[in-house]
């Protein structure tokens, strides 16, 4: 029986693989795995551009610190494609982001869920770090983080009242975040692809 690389409750050491010599670090993991926590400290470092690709989607009422370059990258991609492309085709946007960073002659940290849909994952540049946080821990973290989003919470309270509105907000978040358990297997697939890759 194949040993699981990510456990339900127990964190595992991050998996790291160098793909190319580019000065780029790609951080992959499920929601709540600690991607942003591990990269946000570089936001004020003038040697780095930190690209949280999920922030390109601009969710209503979502408050998060952003690298000053992110709005420029968002504008560039929307002007080129008309919208932020998701799924397997995000690879084209990813290469545009890499080119943008190289023109500025800076190092980069790219973190998001969007890039883990790219297949094969070995199309990425630089180093890939896969967060292997316990899946239950990631789920609880993401629910606790997303629940207080004022925009969506107010919508539910407006629709159902103060008490039921909070209940429905929690229910909706739990339903949306259940896909974390699906991504658990996707992360294992990514690690397998990286292990098989030879420069």
N, C-alpha and C positions, 0 to 999 in steps of 0.2 A: 504494500500500500504506500502511495506517495505521501511523503511528509509535507504537511502544510507549511508554507513560508510565512503566513500571517495567521496568528491565533485569535480566537474570539476575545479573550481577555488580556492576554500577555503581549506587551510590546516586544518587537524584535528589532535588532540592529538594522539601521537603514542599509539598503543595498545600493552600491555605487558602481557605475561602469563608465569608463571613458570611451567615447565613440570617435571623436575627432579632436584635433589640437586647438579648436576655437576656444576663446575665453568666455564660454557660456556654461552656466550651471542650470540644468533643467530639474525642477523639483516636482515629483509626481506623488500622488497619494489620494485616498478618498477624502471627501469632505470631513473636516474635523480631525484630520490626521496630524495637523501641526505644520502644514506647508507655509502658511502666512506667518505664523509665529517665528519660524526659523529663518525667514527671509526679510521681514520688515525692518530688522536692525540695519540693513544696508540701504534703506531708502534715502537717508541723509548723507550717504557716502558718495562724494562727487566722482569717484572712480568707477561707480557702478550705475547701470540702469536696471531697475527692478520692474519686471513686467508681470503683473498678476493678470493673466489672460481672462480669467472669469470676470474681472472688473471691466473688461472691454464691453460687456453686455449691459452695464449700467442698470442694475435692478432698482426700481423705485424705492426711495427712502433708505437705501443701503448706505450706511456711513462707514467709511473705511479710509485709512491713510493711503494715498496714492503717490507713486513716483511722479514728478512734474512732467516727465516725458510721456506718460500714459495717455493723456488727452490728445497729444499730437499723433501718437500711434493709432489711437481709435479713429481720429479724423482721417488719417492716411488710408486706413483699411476701408472705411465707409465710402470714401471718395472713389476708391478703386473697384470695390465689389458691390457697393450699394447697401451692404449690411455686414455684420460680423458673421462670417461663415463658421459653422460648427461641424462636428463629425469628422469623418476621414478626410474631407477636403480642406480641413483647417491647416493642413500641411503647407498650402500655398501662402496663407496668411502668416504662418510661422516663419517661412523663408523671407517674407517681406519684413517681418520684425527683426530677424537676424541681420538682414542687409542694412536696415535703419540703424541698428546698434553699431555695426562695423563702420559705417560712415562717420559716426561720432567718436570712433576710436576709444571705446570704453568697454569694460567688462560687463557681463549681463547675468542676471538671475531671472529665469523665466519659470513661473509657477502657476499651475492651474489644472483643472480637470479636463479642459478642452484638448490638451495635447495627448492625453492618454487614449484618445480614440484614434490616433494616428497609427496606421499599420503599414509596414512594420515600424515599430517604435525606433528602430535603428536609423531612421531617416533624420533623427534629431542631430543637432550639432553640439560639440563639446562634451560635457559630463552629464550623465543622468543619475539623479539620486531618487530612489524609491522609498518613500516613508512607509514603514511597516508597523504602524500603530495598531494596537488591538482594536478589532472592528467594532466591538460593543462600546468601547471608550470613544471611538470616533463618532459613532452614532449619537451618543449622549451629548458630547461636546457640540456637535452641529445643531442639535435640537435646541440646546440651551443658548447658543449664539444667535440662531435665527428667530427664535420665538419673539423676542422683544422688538423686532422691526416695526417701528411706529406706523409706517404707512399701511402695512398689511393688518396689523393688530387693530388699528382704528377702523379699517374697512369691516372687519368681522364684528366689532363692537357696534358699529353703526347698523349693521344688518341684523344682529341677533341680541343686542343688549350687552351690558357690562359683564355679567357672569357667563352666559352662554357664548358670547363673543370670544372670550378668552379660551373657553373649552374648544370651540371650533378652530381657533387659531392653532392650538396645540395639536389637535387631531390632524389638521391639514399639514402641519410641519412634519409630524411623525410619518404620515403617508408619503410625503415627498422625499423624506430622508431614508425611507426603507431601501431605496436603490443603492445605498451604501453597501448593503450585504451582497448585492449583485456585483458591484465593483471590486469586492473582495477577490473574486475569481479573475477579474480582468487584471488586477495587480499581479496575481500569480503568473498569468500569461505573459505579462510584460517582463517580469523577472526571468522567465524561461527564455524569451527572445534575446534578452540582453546577455544571458549566460552563454548562449550559442554563438553570439556575435564575435568575430575575430577581426581586428583592424587590418 
